Amino acid sequence: SFYIYKKLAEKELQFSTIARGVSIGDELQYADEVTLGRSISNRIPLRY
């Protein structure tokens, strides 16, 4: 992810991680609507 972040950061894009509620490796299609909504609205800016 760091390599991709560095390559795309040159394009002045903003990156964020999904907040609480969705575990790493989980399929987003199985997350319920409320959990997914909260995770997206509370996402955290990604900084290396």
Biopython code that builds the backbone (N, CA, C, O; Angstrom):
import numpy as np
from Bio.PDB.StructureBuilder import StructureBuilder

atoms = [
    (1, "SER", "N", (0.821, -1.192, 0.000)),
    (1, "SER", "CA", (0.000, 0.000, 0.000)),
    (1, "SER", "C", (0.866, 1.257, 0.000)),
    (1, "SER", "O", (0.469, 2.278, -0.561)),
    (2, "PHE", "N", (2.037, 1.197, 0.618)),
    (2, "PHE", "CA", (2.916, 2.367, 0.669)),
    (2, "PHE", "C", (3.378, 2.758, -0.734)),
    (2, "PHE", "O", (3.404, 3.944, -1.066)),
    (3, "TYR", "N", (3.739, 1.781, -1.554)),
    (3, "TYR", "CA", (4.193, 2.047, -2.919)),
    (3, "TYR", "C", (3.086, 2.741, -3.717)),
    (3, "TYR", "O", (3.334, 3.740, -4.392)),
    (4, "ILE", "N", (1.890, 2.217, -3.637)),
    (4, "ILE", "CA", (0.758, 2.807, -4.356)),
    (4, "ILE", "C", (0.477, 4.209, -3.832)),
    (4, "ILE", "O", (0.238, 5.131, -4.612)),
    (5, "TYR", "N", (0.507, 4.368, -2.516)),
    (5, "TYR", "CA", (0.288, 5.680, -1.903)),
    (5, "TYR", "C", (1.286, 6.699, -2.440)),
    (5, "TYR", "O", (0.894, 7.798, -2.833)),
    (6, "LYS", "N", (2.558, 6.351, -2.460)),
    (6, "LYS", "CA", (3.597, 7.269, -2.917)),
    (6, "LYS", "C", (3.420, 7.622, -4.397)),
    (6, "LYS", "O", (3.586, 8.780, -4.781)),
    (7, "LYS", "N", (3.089, 6.645, -5.215)),
    (7, "LYS", "CA", (2.903, 6.903, -6.643)),
    (7, "LYS", "C", (1.693, 7.809, -6.899)),
    (7, "LYS", "O", (1.764, 8.714, -7.730)),
    (8, "LEU", "N", (0.615, 7.577, -6.210)),
    (8, "LEU", "CA", (-0.594, 8.357, -6.432)),
    (8, "LEU", "C", (-0.583, 9.689, -5.693)),
    (8, "LEU", "O", (-1.307, 10.607, -6.080)),
    (9, "ALA", "N", (0.213, 9.817, -4.650)),
    (9, "ALA", "CA", (0.295, 11.065, -3.893)),
    (9, "ALA", "C", (0.826, 12.198, -4.767)),
    (9, "ALA", "O", (0.516, 13.365, -4.527)),
    (10, "GLU", "N", (1.609, 11.865, -5.761)),
    (10, "GLU", "CA", (2.127, 12.870, -6.689)),
    (10, "GLU", "C", (0.992, 13.536, -7.465)),
    (10, "GLU", "O", (1.173, 14.634, -7.993)),
    (11, "LYS", "N", (-0.139, 12.912, -7.540)),
    (11, "LYS", "CA", (-1.292, 13.419, -8.282)),
    (11, "LYS", "C", (-2.215, 14.264, -7.404)),
    (11, "LYS", "O", (-3.306, 14.636, -7.835)),
    (12, "GLU", "N", (-1.792, 14.565, -6.187)),
    (12, "GLU", "CA", (-2.543, 15.384, -5.233)),
    (12, "GLU", "C", (-3.919, 14.797, -4.904)),
    (12, "GLU", "O", (-4.906, 15.527, -4.814)),
    (13, "LEU", "N", (-3.975, 13.491, -4.729)),
    (13, "LEU", "CA", (-5.195, 12.813, -4.311)),
    (13, "LEU", "C", (-5.198, 12.690, -2.799)),
    (13, "LEU", "O", (-4.140, 12.681, -2.170)),
    (14, "GLN", "N", (-6.377, 12.597, -2.217)),
    (14, "GLN", "CA", (-6.489, 12.370, -0.785)),
    (14, "GLN", "C", (-6.774, 10.893, -0.550)),
    (14, "GLN", "O", (-7.557, 10.279, -1.275)),
    (15, "PHE", "N", (-6.132, 10.329, 0.468)),
    (15, "PHE", "CA", (-6.307, 8.929, 0.818)),
    (15, "PHE", "C", (-6.846, 8.838, 2.231)),
    (15, "PHE", "O", (-6.513, 9.658, 3.086)),
    (16, "SER", "N", (-7.681, 7.837, 2.472)),
    (16, "SER", "CA", (-8.184, 7.613, 3.823)),
    (16, "SER", "C", (-8.378, 6.119, 4.032)),
    (16, "SER", "O", (-8.493, 5.342, 3.084)),
    (17, "THR", "N", (-8.411, 5.745, 5.300)),
    (17, "THR", "CA", (-8.686, 4.359, 5.652)),
    (17, "THR", "C", (-10.102, 4.279, 6.209)),
    (17, "THR", "O", (-10.606, 5.244, 6.783)),
    (18, "ILE", "N", (-10.729, 3.142, 6.042)),
    (18, "ILE", "CA", (-12.057, 2.945, 6.619)),
    (18, "ILE", "C", (-11.904, 2.875, 8.134)),
    (18, "ILE", "O", (-11.002, 2.212, 8.645)),
    (19, "ALA", "N", (-12.772, 3.549, 8.832)),
    (19, "ALA", "CA", (-12.709, 3.601, 10.292)),
    (19, "ALA", "C", (-13.196, 2.297, 10.912)),
    (19, "ALA", "O", (-13.242, 1.268, 10.238)),
    (20, "ARG", "N", (-13.551, 2.334, 12.164)),
    (20, "ARG", "CA", (-13.975, 1.140, 12.903)),
    (20, "ARG", "C", (-15.185, 0.451, 12.278)),
    (20, "ARG", "O", (-15.991, 1.064, 11.579)),
    (21, "GLY", "N", (-15.276, -0.826, 12.555)),
    (21, "GLY", "CA", (-16.466, -1.569, 12.169)),
    (21, "GLY", "C", (-16.253, -2.569, 11.060)),
    (21, "GLY", "O", (-16.983, -3.556, 10.963)),
    (22, "VAL", "N", (-15.260, -2.328, 10.215)),
    (22, "VAL", "CA", (-14.977, -3.247, 9.117)),
    (22, "VAL", "C", (-13.561, -3.765, 9.309)),
    (22, "VAL", "O", (-12.600, -2.998, 9.255)),
    (23, "SER", "N", (-13.436, -5.051, 9.530)),
    (23, "SER", "CA", (-12.124, -5.646, 9.773)),
    (23, "SER", "C", (-11.318, -5.736, 8.486)),
    (23, "SER", "O", (-11.876, -5.836, 7.393)),
    (24, "ILE", "N", (-10.010, -5.700, 8.628)),
    (24, "ILE", "CA", (-9.125, -5.869, 7.480)),
    (24, "ILE", "C", (-9.368, -7.252, 6.886)),
    (24, "ILE", "O", (-9.385, -8.248, 7.609)),
    (25, "GLY", "N", (-9.552, -7.311, 5.603)),
    (25, "GLY", "CA", (-9.777, -8.582, 4.922)),
    (25, "GLY", "C", (-11.240, -8.976, 4.802)),
    (25, "GLY", "O", (-11.565, -9.933, 4.100)),
    (26, "ASP", "N", (-12.132, -8.250, 5.478)),
    (26, "ASP", "CA", (-13.563, -8.555, 5.362)),
    (26, "ASP", "C", (-14.087, -8.140, 3.993)),
    (26, "ASP", "O", (-13.579, -7.202, 3.378)),
    (27, "GLU", "N", (-15.089, -8.836, 3.535)),
    (27, "GLU", "CA", (-15.751, -8.491, 2.281)),
    (27, "GLU", "C", (-16.765, -7.385, 2.563)),
    (27, "GLU", "O", (-17.644, -7.550, 3.409)),
    (28, "LEU", "N", (-16.648, -6.267, 1.866)),
    (28, "LEU", "CA", (-17.566, -5.148, 2.091)),
    (28, "LEU", "C", (-19.000, -5.504, 1.739)),
    (28, "LEU", "O", (-19.933, -4.915, 2.285)),
    (29, "GLN", "N", (-19.191, -6.448, 0.844)),
    (29, "GLN", "CA", (-20.552, -6.820, 0.456)),
    (29, "GLN", "C", (-21.316, -7.465, 1.606)),
    (29, "GLN", "O", (-22.545, -7.524, 1.568)),
    (30, "TYR", "N", (-20.609, -7.954, 2.633)),
    (30, "TYR", "CA", (-21.270, -8.592, 3.772)),
    (30, "TYR", "C", (-21.446, -7.646, 4.957)),
    (30, "TYR", "O", (-22.056, -8.027, 5.956)),
    (31, "ALA", "N", (-20.926, -6.424, 4.867)),
    (31, "ALA", "CA", (-21.085, -5.456, 5.960)),
    (31, "ALA", "C", (-22.499, -4.880, 5.905)),
    (31, "ALA", "O", (-23.021, -4.604, 4.825)),
    (32, "ASP", "N", (-23.113, -4.702, 7.071)),
    (32, "ASP", "CA", (-24.456, -4.132, 7.072)),
    (32, "ASP", "C", (-24.383, -2.632, 6.771)),
    (32, "ASP", "O", (-23.327, -2.010, 6.895)),
    (33, "GLU", "N", (-25.502, -2.077, 6.384)),
    (33, "GLU", "CA", (-25.576, -0.697, 5.917)),
    (33, "GLU", "C", (-25.134, 0.315, 6.974)),
    (33, "GLU", "O", (-24.416, 1.262, 6.652)),
    (34, "VAL", "N", (-25.546, 0.134, 8.214)),
    (34, "VAL", "CA", (-25.205, 1.073, 9.283)),
    (34, "VAL", "C", (-23.707, 1.039, 9.574)),
    (34, "VAL", "O", (-23.075, 2.090, 9.678)),
    (35, "THR", "N", (-23.139, -0.149, 9.705)),
    (35, "THR", "CA", (-21.705, -0.285, 9.981)),
    (35, "THR", "C", (-20.879, 0.323, 8.864)),
    (35, "THR", "O", (-19.928, 1.061, 9.122)),
    (36, "LEU", "N", (-21.229, 0.024, 7.640)),
    (36, "LEU", "CA", (-20.489, 0.553, 6.502)),
    (36, "LEU", "C", (-20.614, 2.076, 6.424)),
    (36, "LEU", "O", (-19.631, 2.765, 6.151)),
    (37, "GLY", "N", (-21.796, 2.594, 6.658)),
    (37, "GLY", "CA", (-22.014, 4.047, 6.645)),
    (37, "GLY", "C", (-21.186, 4.758, 7.695)),
    (37, "GLY", "O", (-20.581, 5.793, 7.415)),
    (38, "ARG", "N", (-21.152, 4.214, 8.902)),
    (38, "ARG", "CA", (-20.347, 4.818, 9.975)),
    (38, "ARG", "C", (-18.859, 4.737, 9.662)),
    (38, "ARG", "O", (-18.113, 5.679, 9.929)),
    (39, "SER", "N", (-18.434, 3.626, 9.103)),
    (39, "SER", "CA", (-17.021, 3.454, 8.765)),
    (39, "SER", "C", (-16.574, 4.464, 7.718)),
    (39, "SER", "O", (-15.468, 4.999, 7.796)),
    (40, "ILE", "N", (-17.417, 4.716, 6.759)),
    (40, "ILE", "CA", (-17.062, 5.668, 5.702)),
    (40, "ILE", "C", (-17.105, 7.102, 6.219)),
    (40, "ILE", "O", (-16.212, 7.893, 5.913)),
    (41, "SER", "N", (-18.124, 7.447, 6.993)),
    (41, "SER", "CA", (-18.232, 8.829, 7.477)),
    (41, "SER", "C", (-17.170, 9.170, 8.516)),
    (41, "SER", "O", (-16.858, 10.345, 8.711)),
    (42, "ASN", "N", (-16.611, 8.171, 9.181)),
    (42, "ASN", "CA", (-15.577, 8.412, 10.197)),
    (42, "ASN", "C", (-14.192, 7.984, 9.732)),
    (42, "ASN", "O", (-13.323, 7.700, 10.556)),
    (43, "ARG", "N", (-13.980, 7.935, 8.421)),
    (43, "ARG", "CA", (-12.688, 7.482, 7.908)),
    (43, "ARG", "C", (-11.561, 8.415, 8.351)),
    (43, "ARG", "O", (-11.786, 9.570, 8.709)),
    (44, "ILE", "N", (-10.367, 7.886, 8.316)),
    (44, "ILE", "CA", (-9.187, 8.561, 8.853)),
    (44, "ILE", "C", (-8.214, 8.859, 7.710)),
    (44, "ILE", "O", (-7.917, 7.971, 6.911)),
    (45, "PRO", "N", (-7.709, 10.109, 7.619)),
    (45, "PRO", "CA", (-6.725, 10.416, 6.570)),
    (45, "PRO", "C", (-5.507, 9.501, 6.679)),
    (45, "PRO", "O", (-5.001, 9.263, 7.776)),
    (46, "LEU", "N", (-5.047, 8.999, 5.557)),
    (46, "LEU", "CA", (-3.893, 8.109, 5.518)),
    (46, "LEU", "C", (-2.634, 8.938, 5.353)),
    (46, "LEU", "O", (-2.524, 9.737, 4.423)),
    (47, "ARG", "N", (-1.688, 8.746, 6.256)),
    (47, "ARG", "CA", (-0.411, 9.461, 6.196)),
    (47, "ARG", "C", (0.705, 8.485, 6.482)),
    (47, "ARG", "O", (0.620, 7.682, 7.411)),
    (48, "TYR", "N", (1.748, 8.556, 5.684)),
    (48, "TYR", "CA", (2.931, 7.727, 5.905)),
    (48, "TYR", "C", (4.081, 8.596, 6.314)),
    (48, "TYR", "O", (5.181, 8.095, 6.551)),
]
sb = StructureBuilder()
sb.init_structure("model")
sb.init_model(0)
sb.init_chain("A")
sb.init_seg("    ")
for serial, (resi, resn, name, xyz) in enumerate(atoms, 1):
    if name == "N":
        sb.init_residue(resn, " ", resi, " ")
    sb.init_atom(name, np.array(xyz, "f"), 0.0, 1.0, " ", f" {name:<3s}", serial, name[0])
structure = sb.get_structure()
